[in-house]
Amino acid sequence: MIDSPSRLLRGWLRRQLPLDDFAWLEAQVERARGGSDRDLHIALGLAPRRLGKADLTLSDTDLADAAAARSGWDPRGWSVDQAARVLLLLAGGGDGHAFAARFRDLCRTADPAEAVAFYRGLPLYPAPELLEAQAGEGLRTNMRAVFEAVAHRSPFPRERFDQGRWNHMVLKALFVGSTLAPIQGLDEGANPELALILRDYAHERWAAGRPVSPELWRCLGPFAAELGLDDLRRVVAEGDAVERQAAALALAACPGAEAAALLATMPDLAAGIATGALTWDALTPDP
């Protein structure tokens, strides 16, 4: 039998918390189920002080259970207080429009730590179609941790975002100095409009004398032939080792003889791609 996300969160917290702390959490969860907004808000605010902010300790089995309970759910990097806050919100948030309204109100008044917890729970909440707009608000922040709570290790963006919001998220990740590797569905979400946006962004960075993240070429590679290969030629000619590896991977994803010919000028890298030794996951792993 597959456990629900709430049962998994409860089990992980019971295993890690001292008995008195877990008893307090259990009481707050029960109160949240039938209590008022005030009870829920108080419990959410007290969670870090009562339970601490230690990393949530998860085994490979725990991560497999999470993925079985909710496809794509990846709670790596969660803390105890974040898990408790999500558990409380699942217990006391209600359903449908009531949950969406409560989630929106909580996010609008949250401090950064609370916002990270609330947004990390996005894959687990009811009526996800009602949460898209607020998730978009989370992407607009310049606080990297809050942005990553929406964008990283979550199936919500690839399942719910339209192309415009998806493209904004990928560009914003680069803009705030975040990474692309933890974005689920990154390769499947590549599209010509995003490639054009990222090409223009790369040109702006170069014009300002600033570096371009090697990860950028991952989303641009499949459409590089349509945009012209001059940018990748520049990276091949002038880039450092990691940048050249990224360019090679982008060229391998680019159809056409011209891209193949340019890749052939880097035989060692081409061979690594052919054998599977050089991949995006190896070059820019999910931290």
HELIX and SHEET records of a PDB file:
HELIX    1   1 PRO A    5  GLN A   16  1                                  12    
HELIX    2   2 LEU A   19  GLY A   34  1                                  16    
HELIX    3   3 ASP A   37  LEU A   51  1                                  15    
HELIX    4   4 ASP A   60  ALA A   69  1                                  10    
HELIX    5   5 VAL A   80  GLY A   92  1                                  13    
HELIX    6   6 GLY A   96  THR A  109  1                                  14    
HELIX    7   7 PRO A  112  ARG A  120  1                                   9    
HELIX    8   8 LEU A  122  LEU A  124  5                                   3    
HELIX    9   9 PRO A  128  LEU A  130  5                                   3    
HELIX   10  10 GLU A  132  ARG A  140  1                                   9    
HELIX   11  11 ARG A  144  ALA A  151  1                                   8    
HELIX   12  12 PHE A  156  ARG A  160  1                                   5    
HELIX   13  13 GLN A  163  PHE A  175  1                                  13    
HELIX   14  14 PRO A  192  ALA A  207  1                                  16    
HELIX   15  15 LEU A  216  LEU A  220  1                                   5    
HELIX   16  16 GLY A  221  PHE A  223  5                                   3    
HELIX   17  17 ALA A  224  LEU A  227  1                                   4    
HELIX   18  18 ASP A  230  GLU A  238  1                                   9    
HELIX   19  19 ALA A  241  ALA A  252  1                                  12    
HELIX   20  20 ALA A  257  ALA A  264  1                                   8    
HELIX   21  21 PRO A  267  THR A  275  1                                   9    
HELIX   22  22 TRP A  280  LEU A  283  1                                   4    
END                                                                             
